Amino acid sequence: MKLLAGKVSIVTGAARGIGAAIALKLAEHGSDVAFTYVSESSAEKATALEAQLQQLGVKAKAYKSNAGIFEECETFVNDVLKEFGKIDVCVNNAGISKDNLLLRLTPEQWDEVMDINLKSIFNMTKQVIRPMMKAKRGSIINMSSIVGVRGNAGQSSYAASKAGIIGFSKSVALELGSRNIRCNAIAPGFVETDMTHYLKDGDGATEFLKKIPLGRFGKAEEIADTTLFLASDMSSYVTGQVLSVCGGLNI
């Protein structure tokens, strides 16, 4: 059973890692997918993912767009509406980290993390709510983090940006619930991706695992499964929530 047949989904930051897994999962369940990548170094991966999605029998297109820049989001969403006709699901996944102790963290590092992680959520949500309001339906899914829930030393900027996403998501859920538009956040724990390779390979890997009740790191597909739930009608009465997919790390 395809849970998203006939739907159109946007996924930001989907050239690799969790974003790519989400795009594939949504396509497997029948959704057409428009996704973004931001750097030329990701162009080859984006092209390969586009072809992989199309092989699943859905319409798919990669767009070079920086979610941290309002004007680029505006252009991207308008292009998607012209190409795909509508937007049913928006997954705001784009994110970076610039980990450093607060004593050493520069204003430039702080601003870059806020622009890509938090401002991007405003930029994209601002654009997609108009077509969703017109259609009187929609699901917005924002990628937060367990670090935004519990904090983490050396990640003050990342934690602040991801905590902001939670407050934003709850507020949007309150504003748009009457229009049948749902907004939820996902808070992944330590997930094996290119961005978190140091967790698996570093000296502290054993210490990280001790903190996780399930005793292992998460997989990108497990985040994608949660995204599918929130994107589909299986979660039609779920809004304003934070789903922690962290192996019990938040206990």
N, C-alpha and C positions, 0 to 999 in steps of 0.2 A: 504493500500500500504506500503510495506516494503522498506524503503529508502536505506538500506545497505545490501541487499541480496547478499550473496557471498563474502562479505568483511571480512577481519580479522583486529581486532582492539586491540591495547594495551592500558591499563589504569593503570597508576602507583598510588599507594596509594589508593586502591579501597575497602579495607575491610569494610569501613563504610563511613557515611556522603556523601559528594558530589561525591566522587569517586565511591561509591557503586551505587548511583543514576545514574551516567553516564554509568556504566557498564550495568545496567539493561535497560536503555533507548536504548543503542546501540544494545543489544541483542534482545529487543522487535522488532527492525527494521531489524532483520535478520543477524546481524554481529556475527561471531564467536569472542570470547573475551578471551584474555590472560591478567590477571591482577596481580598486585603485592601487597604484604603486607610486613611489615618489622619486626614486633615483635611477639614473641611467644604468647603474650596476645591477638593478633589479629587473631591467627590461626583458632580458632573456628568459628569466624565470616567469615573468608575467605572461609572456607570449606562450610559453609551454603550458602554463596553467589554463590559459584561454582555450587552447586546443584540447586539453584534457577535459575541460568542462563541456565543450561542444560535442565531444565523443560520447557524452552521457545523454545526448539527444535534446539538450536545452540551448537556448540562445545565450551567448556569453561574450563579454567584451571587456578588455583591459583598458583603463584610462590612466595616463600619467597626470596625477593631481596631488597637490599638497594639502592635506586636510587642515593644516594649521593656518592656511591663508583663506580668508573669507571669500575673496573674489574667485579663487580657483574652485572652491566648493560650489559656488553659485553657477559657474560655467559647467562644472561636472554634472550637477543635478539636472540642469536644463538640457544638457546633451543626452542624459539618460532618458528623460521624459520624451524627448524627440525620437530616440532610437527604440525604446521599449514601451512607451505609451503610458506607463504608470509606475508607482513605487509602493509595494506592499510592506516590505521589510527593510529596515536600515540597521546594519550592524556596524557600530562605530568601534573599530578595532585598532586603528592606527595608534602606535605608541612607541616611545623610546625611554631609555633611562640614562642618566648621567650621574652615576653613583659617586658620592664623595661625602666625607664628613662635613658637617655644616661649617666648621672652621675654615675649610678649604674650598667650599662651594662658591663658585663665582656667580655674579648676577647674570652673566650671559648663559651659563649652564642652567640656572633656575628658569630663565625666560624661555629657553628652548624647550625644556621639558613641559612647561605650562602651555606653550603654544601647540605642541604636537599632541599632548595627552589630554588637556582640558579644554583649551580654546577650540580645538578641532571638534569636540562634542557639540559645543554651541554652534559652530559654523555649519555642521552637517544637519543637526536637528532643526535649526532655523530654516534650512532649505527644504527639507522633506515634509515638514508638517503641513505646508499648504496643499500639496496634492493629496496627502492623507486626509486632511480635513474635508476636502472636496469629495473624496470617496467615502468618507465616514467610516474609515477603518485603517488600521496600520499597527505595526509592531516595531518599536525602536529598542534596540538592544545595545547597551553601552558596556564596554569592557573595562571594568575596574580591576581590583587586585586585592588579595588578602593583605597586602602591605598597606592598602588604603583603609583597611578595617582595624588592623592591629599595630601598624607602624613597623619600622625596621631601622636599626642603626645604619647610618651611611646612605640612607635613601629618603632624606627629608623632602626633597623636591618631588620625587616619584610618589611617595606616600601622600603628600599634600594634593597632588594632581588627581590621584586615584580616589582619595576621599572626597574631593570636590565633585567627581563624577557621580558618586552616590547621592549627594545632596541635590545635584542637578536632576538626576533621574527621578527622584521622588517628587520633586517640584513639578516636573513635566507631566508625570503621571496624574497629579492632582489637577493640573490645568486642562489636560486633554482627555481625561477619562470620559467626560460627557459626550465626546465626539467619537467614542469607541476606538481611541488610539491608546495603545498600551506602551508603557516605557519601563523597562527593567534593566538591572545591572547584573553582570556576572563578575564574581571575584575569584579568579583562578588562584590556586596556590602555586607551588613550585612545579612548573611544567617544563618538560624537556623540549627545548627549542634552541635555535642558534643563539638567541639572545640570552639564554640562561645556561649555556654550556659549562660555565664556571662552577655551577652548583654540582654538576656530576663529576667534573674532572678535578676540582680543587681539593685541597687538603681538608676543607670543612664539610665535604659531602656527607661523611658519616654523622657529623653533628646535626646537619640539616635533617637527615632521615630520622634521627632520634626524636625530633619534634613532631613528626607526622604519624598519627596513630595507625594509618594504613601501611606505613613502613616503606613507601616508595614515592617516586616523583610521578606527577600526573603526565598524561599524554595529550597531545593537541586534539586528538579525536574525541577525547572525553569532554573537552571544552566545546567542541563542535556539536556533540550530542545535546548538551545543555542549550546551546544556541538554537538548535532545531526545535527543541521543546518550546522555547519562548517565541520562536517565529511562527509556530503552527497553532492550529485551533486547540491543540491539547492544553494550551495554557490560556484559553480564552477568558478566564476569570482571574488571571494573575497580572497585577500591575503594581508598580512602585516597590518592587521587591529586589533584594540583593541575594542572589543564589551563589553561595560559596562552594566552589568546586576545588577543594583543597586537601582532600584526604583526612579531614578532621583537624587540620592545623588551627582552625579558629575556636576549638573547644577550650 
